[in-house]
Amino acid sequence: MTSRQPTISSIIIVGAGPSGLLLALLLAELSPRPEITILDAAPTLNEAPRATHYGSPAIQLFRKAGILAEIRRDGYMPEKICWRKLDGERICGYDRSLLHDGGLDGDGLTVYWVGRLCALLERELKTRTGVGVKWGHKVTSLKSGLHRDDTCATIEVQTPDGNGVTSYTADYIVGCDGGNSTMRRLMFGQRNFPGFSWDVPIVATNTIIDLDRFGWEDTQFVIGREHWFMAARIGAHEDPKQNIWRISYGEKAGLSNEELMQRQEMKFEQMLPGHPKEYKVLNKSPYRVHQRCVEKMRVGRLLLAADAAHLCNPFGGLGLTGGIVDVGALMQCFEGMQKGVADDDILDVYCEVQRKMWHDIINPVSTANIKRLYMQDPETALADDEMLQLIKKAETDLELSRELQSAGNIVWQTGSRSRTPAARTPQNRSGTASPAPQNAGTQSPRQDGGRQQQQNNVWSQRSSSIGGSNGQPKNEQSVEVKAEQQHTPANGFNAADVKASLARVPVPATYKAAEISGGGKGAWGAKPNHMANNQPFFVQLAKQIATLEGGG
């Protein structure tokens, strides 16, 4: 490919959350630097309890942005993760200290509140570049940019002074405006966000409480039919009584936000060890969880990233890390265009690779993670769930523990390799969470419109030249979807078949229909946690990892 002149003079980012602010900070390093405008409808940063855990791809990008030192200074790196029954009995767990180095050279899992991250990013952006967020600027309409032949993209924005609307124009507009994205709605309509919503709402809290006296570890996932939750230490303190914990728990379907908030004290007393009444809830927020992904992350001169493009439940931390992976991939596309070594078609590759990452990894793994918590009997979980069995075995086999904890990185790194020529491929920095197949049970998530969802071809209307086509929810979301455009995830997750799929020559990929409670063929075994050849997934994955590490 011959060298070209820089093609980007201006970019508008809609949404000043972690993904939008990080993208702006990275774009500011381009040479020549494009004009960067950041718009957000909110009056200031969002302080609601949100994501806290960052996997290796996020850490790599933080290092590139020059903010990792402060994150590691003020955050911490959790080491022990386990699964428990409601009575506190430990089922199994693993020690992440076997994997990571706490220094800046390490890419290990790191805890840092997303509110602090946004404040850090906003401050660094202003200090380094003079670029500030235009708070209270609400996008109201889209004037141009939907078509290939548009020379720019223009949006109309309502300003906080109430003096009507102002037009903003740029070469590209990137929507990073979260699960209720206005940009997505303007691009695809109010009801087009394929996927489904879970029946069960989640309540997330940041709470000062002493759980160390019960021998609890950095993170525990508690399995139960009625009470199920995650308790993760997110603010380590020398005095255990001052530790801050993220306690996120599932609730009954059909409750209003007000009812959910009123039930919090009762839930804590019934589900937490010691039936506590003395603790301090710093903040709490109920929200609905979804598994959704747009049909296209790029249309004309408009792009979507992070929660604006795709959503998943919070268990496993795949939503935040997956959004940051989007930012890294999109940034490298813009960098290639600015250096003249890639043309506009590279943005189609961004769309293809990131959507495939969601469908093949983020969606099935996060789905398995939440189902593991409340769709099985905690008394028989270890006997029924082969993943838990393997983790239990790894407690006395350190090499197996390393292999299991590295499995997610290997899968995501493989998933980041585009099947298109390298010159056009964004180098994805990818992820962390280990695959987590689930013995699903029989309960299904809510299907929109009360009907079983039908699956579409996930590569519809791909461009013939490049193989491409032409975001945590804030509180409660009301996302409506056309039933014929919905996607239903399968239960198990087979990394080996995903790897093989990614290595193939570009062809349209079709998802086969599968019942939520049953298995499938190909990449989805007929039996939970098994591959199509009926071999146990994790056992075979561990063997493959050992072979790869041995140079075989």
N, C-alpha and C positions, 0 to 999 in steps of 0.2 A: 504494500500500500504506500503510495507516494505521500510526502509530507504536505500538509495543508496549513492554511492560515488559521489562527484561533477563531472559533466559531461562536463563542458565548460571550456576550457583553453584559448580560444582566439576567438574574434569576430571582424570582419571588418565591419565598417559602411561606406557606400558610400553616400556622401552628407552631407555637413556641414551647413545645414539650421537649423531652430529651432528644428525640430523633431530629426534630427540626433545628434545634439549637446546635447539636453536634454537626449536622450537615453544614450549617452556616459557618461554623468555626473552621471546618476542614476546607470549605470552598474558599475561604479567605486566604488560604495558602497557595491557591492557583496563581500562575503567572502567565499572562497578565490576569490580575484579579478582576472578576466580573463584579458589577454592582449588585449588592445583595440587599434585599428588602424582606423583612420578617413581619408578618401580620398575625395577630391573634385576637379573637373576639373577646376573650376574657379580660378583666381589668388588671390582673396580675397573675403571678405564678400559681399553679394549682397546688394546694397544700394537703389534699386528701391522701389517706394511706394508699399507696400504690406500690409498684414493684420495687424490690430491694436487692435482688441477687443478679450478678452479672457473670456470664460465662466467658470462656477464653476469647471468643471473637470480639466481644465488647472490650475486654481488657486490652487486646492488641490495638483496637481503634483509639482507646483512651490514651495509650502510649503515643500513638502517632499524633494525636491532638495536643499532646503536652500537658495533660491534666492527671495522669495516672499517679504521680507522686502525692498530690493532695488527696486523691481518693484513697490511696493506701494508708496515708497518714491518719485520716479521720474515719475510715471504715475499718473493716476487719475481714479476715479470711476464715470462714468456718471450716471445721475439720471433721466433725462426726455427724453423720446423718443416720437415722434409724426409722423403722416402722414399729408401731406399738398397738396394743389393744387399748380399749377405753379405760381399763383398770390400771394402765401404766405398764403392764407386762411387755417387755421388749421382745419383738419377734425376730428382728435381724437388723443389720446395719453395716456401714462401712466407714472407713477412716480416710478422708480426702488428703490428709497430710502425707500419705504415701505418694501423692502426685505432684503437689505444687511447692514452689519456692515462694516465700513471702516477700522476697525482694522485687525490685522493679523488673527484673529479667523474667520473673515467673508470670504465667498466664492463669493462675489458679482462680477458682470461684471467689468472688469478692462481694461483700455486703456493703452497700452504700445507699442511703435513702435517695429515691429518685428526685424528691423535692430539693435536696441538697445538690444533687447533680445538676439540675436545671439552674439553680442559683449560681453554681460554679461556672457553668457554660455561659450564662448570660453575662456574668462579670468578666470572664476572659474575652468574650467576643467584644464587649465594649472597650476593654482596656487595650486589646491588641489592634483592633480595627476601627473603633469608633462607631461600629454598627450597633444600633439599639433596636429593641423590639417595639413595634407600634402596637401597644396594648389598646384594647377596646375598638379594634378595627375588624368589623364583621363583613366577610364576603357575602354579597347578596346575589350577584349574577355573573354569568360568564359571557363575555362579548365575542371572543375569538380564541383560537388555539386548538379547537377540536379536530381540525382537518390537517392532513399532511402538507397541503400547499399553503397553509397559513404561515406568514412570515414572522409572526409574534403571537403572544397570548395576552389577552386583556381581561381583567376582572373589574367589577364595580364593587366598591367597599363603602359601607356605612361607617362614618367616623364618629368618635365619641362626643364631638362637640354638637352633634345633632343638626349640622348644616347640610343635610342631604347626603349624596354619595360622591365619591371620588374614584376615578379610573386609575388603575395601576397596570402598566404594560411591561413585559419582559420577554426575553427570548424563550424562557421556559418557566413554568410554574409547577412547584412541587407541593402536593398536599400531604402534610404531616399533622393533620388536625384531628387525629384520634378516631375512636370508634364511631362517633356520631359525625363523621367528616362531612362538612359542607361541600368540599371539593368533590368528593366521591358522588354525592347526590347530584351535583351539577353536571358531572360527567356521565352518570349512568341512570339518573332518575331516583326518585325517593325510595323505591321498593326493590331495587336491584342490588342485593348483597348476598350471593349464594351461600348456603350453609344452613345451620340450625342453631337454636338457642336451647340451653339446658333448662329443664324444669326447675332445678334447684338454684336459688339465689345464694350468693356468698356475702358474708359480712367480714370485712377486713378491719382489724384494730391494731393500733400501736399501744402497747400496755406495759407499764412498769409493774413487774411482778416477780417474785422469787420462785422460779421453777427449779433452780439448781439444787435446792434442798431435797428434791425428790429424785435426784440423780439424772435429770434430763439432760440431753445432749444439745449440740448447737441447733440441730433441726430434727424434728420428729413429725412423721405423718401418722395420724391416729386413725385406724380403720374401725368403722362402726356403721350399723344400719341407720341409727337415729342420730347419733352424735359422731361426727367425723370432721377432722380439722387438721391444719398444719400449725405447729408452734415453732417459730424460728427466732433465735436470738439475733436481733438486728442492731442492738446497741450494747456492746460489751462494757462492763464496768467492774472495777476492783471489788466493789461491794455487790454481791449477788442480788441483794434486795433492790439495787438500782438498775439492774439489767432491763433493757427494753426489748420486748418480744413482739413480733408480728404474729398475731393469732388470727388466722383466717378460717372460718368454719362454714359448713353448709347448713342451710335452713330448709324449712318446709316450703313447698310450692304454694303460690297463691297469696302470700302475705304482702301487705303494703310496706313501703319503706318505713313508715311510722311504726308499724307493728314489729318489723325486724329490729328497729332500734330499741323498742321497749323490752324486747325479749333478751337483750344482750346479757344483763345481769343473771337472769335465770339460766341461760346457756352456760355461762362461765361456771356457775355454782354446780351445775350438773355434770359438766364434762371435764373440767380441769382437776388435776390432782389436789387432794386436800379440801375440795369444795370451797374454794376461797371466797371471802367477802371483802378482804382488804387488798386492794390494788388500785392503780390509777390509770384509767384509760385516757391517753393523750388525745387520741382522735379515733373515730370509727366511721365506716362508710359502707353501706350496702350497695351491691351492684349485681347486675345480671351477667352471666357469662355465655359466650358464644363460640362457635367454631365456624368461621366464615372467611371467604377469600373472594376478591373481585375477579371478574373474568379477564380483565386486563389491568396492568399497572402502568401502562403507557398508552395514551391516545393522543395523537398529534403532538402538540407541544406541552401537554399536561401529563404529569406523573404523580403516582401515589407511592407512599412508603409507610412502613410500620403499621400501626393500628388503623390508619385510614384505608389500608389495603387488605389487611387480614387480621383476624382475631382468634385467640384461643383461650382456654381457661388458664388460670394462673399457676396451677400446680406443676412444678418443674422449671419455672422461670423461662419458658420458651418464648413467651410473648415479647418481653423486653429485649432479650438477646436477639431474637429473630428480627425485630425492628431495627436494631443497630446493625445487624448484618445487611439489611436493605441499604442503610446509609452508606456503609463501606463499599458495597457494590456500585451504588449510584454515583458515589464520589469518584470512583475509579473510571467509570464511563465518562463523566464530565472531564476528568483529567486527561483521558485519552483524546477526547474531542478538542480540548484546549491546546494540547500539544501537537495537534494535527496528525495523529497516528490512528485515529478512528473517526468514522463519520456518524451521522445521526442514527444509522441502523443499530449501533451498539446499544441504544436504549431499548430496542426490541429484545436484545439478548438479556438485558436486565430484567425485563418483564417475564421472559420465559424461565430463566433460571430461578428467580425468587419465587415465582408461583409454584414451580415444581418443588422447590425446597419446602414450601408450606404443605403441599399436598402429600409429599412423600415422607416428610419427617416431622415437621412441627405439628400438624394436625393429628396423625395417628399416635404419636408418642404422648402428646398432651392429653388426648382423649383417653388413652390407656391409664395415664397417671391419675386422673380424677375418678375413673371407674374403679380403679383399685381401692379407693378409699371407702366407697359406700355401696358398691355393687357385689360385695362378697361377704361371707360370714367371717368375722375376725377370728373365731375359734378354729376354723378350718383353713384360714388363709395360707398358712405355711404349707399345709398338705396339698392345697389346690393350686397354688400359684407358683409356677416354676421359676419365675424371676426371683421371688423371695427365697425359694429354695437355693438358688445359685448364690445369692448374696449371703445366705446363711453359711454355705460351704466356704465362701471366700473369707469369712471371718477367721478361719484357721489356715487359709491358703493365701499368703500375701501376694504371690504372683498372679493368682486368679483375680484377687481384688484389684490389682493395678489394671489388669486386662479389662475387667468389667467397667471400671470407672473411665477408662480410655476409649471404650467402645463408641460412645456418642460422638467424641471428637473425630474418630476415624470415619464414621458414617457421614457426618456433616461435611468433613473435608472432601470426601469422595463426592458428595452431593453438590459441592460448589463447583465442580469441574463441568463447564459447559460442553455440550456435544457439538458446538460450532467451532470454526477455526480459532486458534489461540489469539490471533491478532485482533479478533473482534470480541473477545471474551473478557468480561469484568472478573478480576481476581477476587473471588468471594473470600472474606475472612469468616470462618465458620465456627460451629458451636459446641455445646457442652453436654446437654442432658443425655444421659444414657437411654437407649431404647427401653421402653417399659411396657411390654405386652401384658394384657390383663385377662384373667378369667372373668369374662364379662358378666355372667349372670344373665338375667332375662330382661331387666329394666332398660327402657330406651329413653333417650332424651326427647324433649318435645319437638315435634315436627310442625313447621309452620303451616297454618291452615288446617291442622288436624289430620293431615295425610302423610303417608310415608313418602319421603323425599326420593326423587328420581335423580340419577346422576347424569351429568353431561359429559361430552368430550371436553377434557380440560385444555385441549390445544385447538379450540375452534378458531377458524379464520386466521391461520398463521400466514405470515408473509412468505412467499416462495423464495425470496432471496436470502433471508437470514434465519428463517425458522421461528420467527416471533410473530405476534399479531400487531395490526397496524398501529389496622391497629387496634394500656389496660382501659377497659371501658370506664368512663367517668360516671360514677353512680349508676342510676338506672338508665338503660337504653331501650328505646322503642324502635327496633329495627325490623321492618317488614320486608319479606322476600317473596318473589314469585315462585310458586311451588315447582314449576318446570325448570327452574334454574338452580335448584338446590343440589348440594353434594353431600352424600352420606359416607362417613368414614367407616372403614372396617375395623375389626377388633384387634387382631394381632399385628405385629410389625416385623417384616422380614428384611433386614438390612442387605443381605447378600443379593436378593433379587432387585432391590433398589439400585445397588451398585451396578449390576448388570444392565439395568434399564438405562442408567445414565451413560453407559459406555457405548450404547448403540448409535448407529447413524440416525440423524434427525428424521423422525417419522411421527405422524400424529399419534398420540397415546390416548387410549380409551380406557376409562375406568369401568370395570364390570360391576353390575349391581350386586350388593351384598347386604344381608340383613344385619342390623346392629348386634343382635344376639347370636349370630352364627359366624361361621368362618367363610373363607373364600378360596380362590385358586390363585396361582401365580405368586405374587408377592404377599398374598394373605393366606396363610395356612388354613386348612379345614378345621384344625383343632387349635384353641388358643395357645399362643407361645410356640407353635410348631410351624415349620415351613411346609411348602406344598408337598415335599417328599416325606413328610411326617417325621422329620428329624427335629429334635428340640433346638429352637433358635439360639438361645444363649450359649448352650454347650458348643454348638458348631461355630458360633461367632468367636468364642474364646479360643478355639483351636485355630481359626483363621488368623486371628490377631497374633497368636504365638508364631505361626508360620511366617507372617509378614515381618515381624520383628526379628526373626531369625534369618531373614533374607531369602526365604523359600518362595 
